[in-house]
Amino acid sequence: MISYLDFEKPVAQLEERIAQLRNVNALHDVDVEQEIARLEAKSAELLASTYASLTPWQKTQVARHPQRPHFRDYVSHAFSDFVPLGGDRLYGDDQAIMGGFARLHGRRVMLIGHEKGNDTQSRIRHNFGMGKPEGYRKAIRLMELAGRFGLPVVTLVDTSGAFPGIEAEERGQAEAIARSTEACLALEVPMVAAIVGEGGSGGAVALASANRVLMMEHAVYSVISPEGCASILWRTSDKAADAAQAMKVTAQHLKRSNVIDHIVKEPVGGAQRDPKTAARLLGQALNEELELLSGKSGEALISQREERFLAIGG
């Protein structure tokens, strides 16, 4: 069952009508195929036109869609031979940030990313993708391991932000995020990051300070959530849509400002409608970027990374 967002209600009504006609066809052997075909064409056209003109706030809703693919989905459909590695060797293991060895189109990589979970139980286990200090320290450990073995690093970013709880602050959340960002910038192997859902604040930057930053077509990336921004500026989260517009959180806005390098197309209706195709498109884009970076020296990679971030906004 597809979960529909508020702005998708006209599409939902058409698809419900199509389902009803299919039931009539099955139960009463009535020929309604022509009407079904007409409604399917209308639904597809409406879906395409709706997603071609989404507002920043609507894109934020799509990026948060409960059925949108997350880290484990991309591992299943875009990567192979994934060997998970756990623990930061200091405190414990954080399930919000996962990682390990994997293969992308036959290429050995170190894969790291946020996992939000896809049902209540798994979302609680993965802390809704909000990393704790031990998660970022695990990421640092895996990046250092990749550097030691000469493996490129691929990160999949999907978090509303790092976990803000008091226990995370007690264990050095800000320091862990800063060290993770530093580890990204100091890598002597190629690094490609992809914003696949939400890219929120330092919790995202800590895994996205890469040579190349990709972004899914309907993902969002910002220093604070639209609701958080609205609460600060207008003292109410009801202005979240205005905040999203003002912050320019979409891939299309960020590409023009050089914050990201490449926009990865999604299936019509968003990645949640066809996770396998979305994963295939992302895998192809990641592999192409790694091809461009392969063969560069560690010094050249660090220099390119520095120049890339200094050029943001230019």
C-alpha positions, 0 to 999 in steps of 0.5 A: 500500500502506498502512503499518500502525502497531502498534495498527492490526494488527487492522484490517490483518488484516481488510483483508488478509482482504478483499484475499484474498477479492477475489483469490479472486473475481477468479481463480475467479469465486466470489461472495463479495461478501456476505462482503466487504461484511460484513468491510468494514463490520467493518473500518470500524467497528473503524478508527473505534473505534480512532481515536476512543480513541487515546492521546497516544503513539498520536497521536504515532505517527500524526503521524509516519506515513511516509505522512502528507501533508506541505507539498508534498501540501497545496500540491497539494491545498489551494492553487493557483498556488504560486510557490516562493521560495528563499534567505535572502540571507545563506547559502543555501537550506534545503529543510526550510523551503519557502515562496512565493506561493500562492492559497487559495480564490482569496485570495493568501497567502504560504505557508510550511512544513516539508517532511519528504519522502516517501521516503529520497532526499527526506527526506535532501534536506529534512533530515527537516523539521528547519530550519537557520538559513537556513531560518528566515531565509528564513521571515523574509524571506518574512514581511517580503515578505508585509507589504510587499505586504499578503498574509496569511501561512499556515504549515504546521508539521511538524517534530520540531524545529530541526536540532541539528547543530554547523553550525547552531549555528555559523550562529546557530540559536537567534538565527534561531529567535528572530528568526523568532518575533519576525517572526511577532509583529510582522506587520501582516498576518493570520497563521494557522498549522496544526500538521499533523503534529509540532510540535516545540519552538522549531523549530515555534514559530518558524512558529506564533506566529500570530493563530490556531493550528489543529491537525490532529486527530491532530497533536502539539505539544510543547516536546520529543519524548516520547522526549527527555522520557523520557530526561531524566526516567527516563533511558530512552526506553522511557517515551515513552508515559508522557511523552506522556501527562504532557506533554498533547501532543494537540490535544484537550489543547492546545485546553483550555489555549488553546495552539491555537484550532481542531481540524481534523477528519481522515478516519477513520484519519488524514490518511494514509488520504485526503490529498486530503480532509485537505487540503480540510478544512484548506484550508476551516479556514484560509480561514475563519480568514483571513475572520475576520481580514480587514479588521483593522488592523495594530495590531489584529492585533499586539494580538490576537496578544499577547493570545492568547499571554498567555492561554495556560494560562488 
